[in-house]
C-alpha cells in the first residue's frame, strides 16, 4: 500500500530538487538560424518549433526536461546577420532574459543577472554568426560597438555561447545559391533556398564575413556541428559538412572558408577566425536539421582540441566518443 | 544532490551504454575550462591582446581574398575563382582569376573549350558589368594555356559608395565547356573611407603601455577604427591592438595602445615593428575598410621594466569566471 504522506514528501522533495536545479544550472538562451520567412520573428510558436521535430524537442532535452530554465529568442532570419531585426533583436531579447523578463511564450530564466543567474547562448547556424557579431562588438574599441543594440550588456552578462552548425565563415552553399549554380549544386535544404539578403551575407566571400566586422568575442564561443551529408547539397561543400555548412565554417577556422577539413584535421583552437575566444567541442553524425531538433541520436566523434577525454587524456581526433547521442543530449551534460 | 553529481550520474549512464564499442570517455568540465580561460584573458584589456606563439597576423588574414570553389566531387571538374584583393577603392582595377581543374573522372573527356565569364553584381540580381576571362597570355592573363583564366575590371565612379561608406560587390563567375557547367558567387568590398593614414608614426611609453601614434587625415566627420599588429623584427606577430574614435575633419594624431604587460612578459629589450596597421571608417555596415599598411614603424628598444607589471583585471571576465564556477559546482 502507498503511504500518501510519504509520496507527498517525495513529490515535494522532487519539486525542491527541480527548483534547485533550475537555480544552479545556467539559463539556456536559444537563438535559431536563418529563415526563409519572418515567422520566427512574428510568432513565438514558430520560433519555439524551430527546435522541434515531431516528438523530438531540442529545448526539452538540452534543459534536461526543463530542469534548467530557458528563453527562446525569435528574430527576423531573412535579414543580414548584423541588422536591427537580427543582431539588434537578439541582443535586446538576451538582455530581457537576463533581466528576468519572459520570452513571447512566457518562459523566463530562473534567476535574473542581478539575482546571480548565469546564461548560456545556444545558437544554431546563422544564430552563431549573430553571436559572433554581438560578442565581438561589445567594447568601445570594437568597430561596430553596440551597433544596434545593447551588445555590451549581453557580453557582460552571458557566460558563454555554444554553436551547433554555426555558419561562422559563411556557407559555400550560399555561394552556389547566390551564383545561381546549376547541376548538382542547385539544391539546398531549408534556409538557403534563395539568395535573400540574409543568404547574401552568409556567403564565404571575405567582404561579408562576420570576422571582418567584429573583434574576438568577449565571451568564449564553443563549437560543435554535424558531418552527415545531405545528398546533392554536400557535393558543393568542401571537406566534411552537415549538408549546408562546411567544417571550415562550423569550426570557425582561420584561412580559407573553403578549406577541406574532416574530423581528424579540423582546425584546432589555435587556428580560429579570431585570435582568441573560439574552442572546439566535438562533431556529430547529424545533418544541418538534426543539429537543432534532437531527432538523430547518432555517433559523436572527437575533433582536434575537442572536449572529450579518453582514459584521462584528450581523445585522439576522430575517435568515436559516443555511439548514440544527439547534440541536445550533449549540451545537457555540459552543465 | 548537487547538479554536478547528477550530471556525473547522467554522464555515467550514457557512457556505460556505449562502453562496448568505445574507450571510456569523460567530458572535461566546460564551465571550469571557460572560467580558467576568462581569468587568463582578464589580464589584458579588450583593446589589446597578446597573440599566441606561431599565430598568424589577424589583420592580414582577415583581408585575404576568398577563393570560391564549386564542383570537383567524385573526380569531376572544378571551378575556383578569386580577385586579387578583398577590398578596392575608386579608380582601382580588379584583377579576376579563375582556374579550371578538369578532374580525373574517365567521363570528363568530351567537353569543348571552357568559356569563362565574370559578372559584377550590385546585389543578388543586379548585373553591373560582365567580361570574359581568357587563358590566352594577353592583357591581364599572365600565361597562355596554364588553366588560369584572367581579366580585369576598372571600378567606375558611377558605382562608388558615398564618402565614408562601402558596398558589397558580388562577383559571379561561370564556366561552361558544353558538357560541364559551374557557377558560383564571390565578391569584394568597394570601399570609400572618410579618413586615411598619412604615413607618420611615432612610439612612446605612457602609463606603462606602448602607444603607437598615427597621423590621420579626416575628410568627413565620423567614427573610425584603428587596429594594428606588433611583431618582432623577424616578423613573428606578438600583439593586437585596436581603438575607435569620433573625429572631426582635419589632421589628427591618434593613439593605438599595446598593453604593457604583454611586452613586459616577452622579456626582451629589442625593437619591435608595427607589422600591420589599418584605419577604417565605421558607423555603418558594411564598414569602409581602409588599406593595410605594412612595416611602417620600428619602435625604440625599451627595457621590459618600462612596461606595467599589473594585470588589467577585467571585471566582466572575472565576474563571469565566478559565476561559471557556480554552474560547474551546482
Interface residues (C-beta under 8 A of the other chain):
Chain A: X17 X20 X21 X24 X25 X26 X64 X80 X82 X83 X116 X118 X138 X139 X140 X141 X142 X143 X144 X145 X147 X155 X156 X159 X160 X172 X175 X176 X178 X179 X180 X181 X182 X183 X184 X185 X195 X196 X197 X199 X200 X201 X203 X204 X205 X206 X207 X208 X209 X211 X212 X213 X215 X216 X218 X219 X220 X222 X235 X236 X238 X254 X255 X256 X257 X258 X270 X271 X274 X275 X276 X279 X307 X308 X309 X310 X311 X315 X319 X320 X321 X322 X323 X324 X325 X329 X332 X333 X334 X335
Chain B: X1 X2 X3 X6 X7 X10 X11 X14 X15 X17 X18 X21 X22 X23 X24 X25 X26 X27 X28 X30 X31 X33 X34 X37 X38 X41 X46 X47 X49 X51 X52 X54 X55 X56 X58 X61 X62 X63 X64 X65 X66 X67 X68 X69 X70 X71 X73 X74 X86 X87 X123 X124 X125 X168 X169 X170 X171 X172 X173 X174 X180 X181 X182 X183 X184 X185 X186 X187 X188 X189 X225 X240 X242 X243 X244 X280 X282 X285 X286 X287 X289 X316 X319 X320 X323 X324 X326 X327 X328 X330
